[in-house]
Amino acid sequence: QVQLVESGGGVVQAGGSLRLSCAASGRTFSSYHMGWFRQAPGKEREFVAAISRSGGDTYYADPVKGRFTISRDNAKNTVYLQMNSLKPEDTAIYYCAADDKSTFYYGNRGRYKYWGQGTQVTVSS
């Protein structure tokens, strides 16, 4: 089992940047594919970005391509989401999630086994 704790959320003006972190417990972090999802009020939780176990493959939702960067440090059991050029529509609770399956369907939230508690990101216009 793995526990995930997000941090780094906050309030930022449009055009600004934030870096989210997700710290994982346990010694098998490198065996999990990792993803970031977000949920805005009244909307379904949606895929944002994902990264493979080794960090060699990354995936992004179209609305964040070119602005967000996902990375991981397996030695630190941490996955990051660097968010630049933030827009008001990026306002949401951001969740990290871990997938322990060998085949990585990165955009399917039902495939992720473990979830963090979320961190609020608010972008003001």
Legacy VTK file of the C-alpha trace (Angstrom):
# vtk DataFile Version 3.0
C-alpha trace
ASCII
DATASET POLYDATA
POINTS 125 float
0.000 0.000 0.000
1.128 3.567 -0.616
-0.017 6.838 0.924
0.111 10.028 -1.117
0.307 13.572 0.245
0.051 16.583 -2.057
1.409 20.031 -1.310
2.202 23.283 -3.070
-1.264 24.534 -3.886
-2.311 28.125 -3.284
-3.646 31.305 -4.811
-1.868 32.812 -7.808
-2.663 35.445 -10.394
-3.288 34.515 -13.996
0.009 34.043 -15.801
1.752 32.913 -12.651
3.298 29.586 -11.708
2.974 26.937 -9.017
4.779 23.691 -8.373
2.813 20.865 -6.842
4.504 17.993 -5.056
3.176 14.578 -4.146
5.139 12.614 -1.579
4.599 8.867 -1.410
5.185 6.570 1.505
6.732 3.140 1.152
9.776 1.780 -0.614
8.137 0.710 -3.884
7.385 4.137 -5.346
9.302 3.316 -8.525
6.878 0.474 -9.236
3.950 2.870 -9.679
2.917 4.883 -12.660
1.791 8.283 -11.378
-0.842 10.739 -12.486
-2.277 14.136 -11.659
-5.980 14.815 -11.901
-8.067 17.867 -11.034
-11.639 18.572 -10.080
-13.340 21.941 -10.360
-16.590 22.712 -8.519
-19.535 21.033 -10.219
-17.336 19.140 -12.646
-16.007 15.627 -12.906
-12.453 14.808 -11.962
-10.320 15.045 -15.104
-6.926 13.859 -16.209
-4.118 16.427 -16.218
-0.787 14.631 -16.631
0.893 11.293 -16.040
4.344 9.772 -15.925
5.573 6.217 -16.266
7.436 4.317 -13.556
10.868 5.215 -14.849
9.901 8.748 -15.799
10.717 8.042 -19.409
7.203 8.626 -20.713
4.948 11.565 -19.943
1.410 12.350 -21.026
-0.663 15.517 -20.886
-4.238 16.596 -21.355
-4.640 19.003 -24.256
-5.615 22.035 -22.101
-2.287 21.915 -20.225
0.152 20.896 -22.958
3.009 23.322 -23.219
2.207 24.883 -19.828
2.476 22.028 -17.311
5.361 19.621 -16.781
5.210 16.384 -14.795
8.364 14.851 -13.367
9.369 12.407 -10.657
12.290 11.692 -8.382
12.191 8.038 -7.434
14.981 8.508 -4.909
12.771 10.995 -3.063
9.492 9.124 -3.610
8.019 12.294 -5.072
6.195 13.332 -8.206
5.923 16.966 -9.254
3.657 19.088 -11.403
5.171 22.358 -12.567
2.377 24.661 -13.699
3.228 27.765 -15.709
1.099 30.379 -17.466
-1.790 29.538 -15.190
-5.311 30.484 -16.236
-8.469 30.976 -14.169
-9.843 27.784 -15.721
-7.016 25.853 -14.044
-8.694 26.532 -10.694
-9.468 23.161 -9.090
-8.464 20.696 -6.436
-5.465 18.783 -7.747
-4.994 15.128 -6.845
-2.090 12.799 -7.408
-2.710 9.111 -7.936
-0.734 5.891 -8.247
-1.330 3.021 -10.643
0.250 -0.348 -9.864
-0.750 -2.134 -13.059
1.751 -3.084 -15.723
-0.282 -1.575 -18.571
-0.636 2.147 -18.120
-3.981 3.589 -19.186
-2.886 6.961 -17.936
-6.056 8.920 -18.638
-8.462 6.483 -16.988
-8.985 7.533 -13.379
-10.610 4.200 -12.576
-7.279 2.470 -13.140
-5.511 4.334 -10.352
-5.445 2.467 -7.064
-4.256 5.099 -4.603
-5.179 8.759 -4.295
-4.007 11.705 -2.251
-6.300 14.064 -0.387
-5.863 16.882 -2.893
-4.492 20.411 -2.835
-6.413 23.530 -3.849
-5.157 25.668 -6.710
-6.901 28.997 -7.268
-6.002 31.244 -10.196
-7.371 34.772 -10.037
-7.977 36.885 -13.123
LINES 1 126
125 0 1 2 3 4 5 6 7 8 9 10 11 12 13 14 15 16 17 18 19 20 21 22 23 24 25 26 27 28 29 30 31 32 33 34 35 36 37 38 39 40 41 42 43 44 45 46 47 48 49 50 51 52 53 54 55 56 57 58 59 60 61 62 63 64 65 66 67 68 69 70 71 72 73 74 75 76 77 78 79 80 81 82 83 84 85 86 87 88 89 90 91 92 93 94 95 96 97 98 99 100 101 102 103 104 105 106 107 108 109 110 111 112 113 114 115 116 117 118 119 120 121 122 123 124
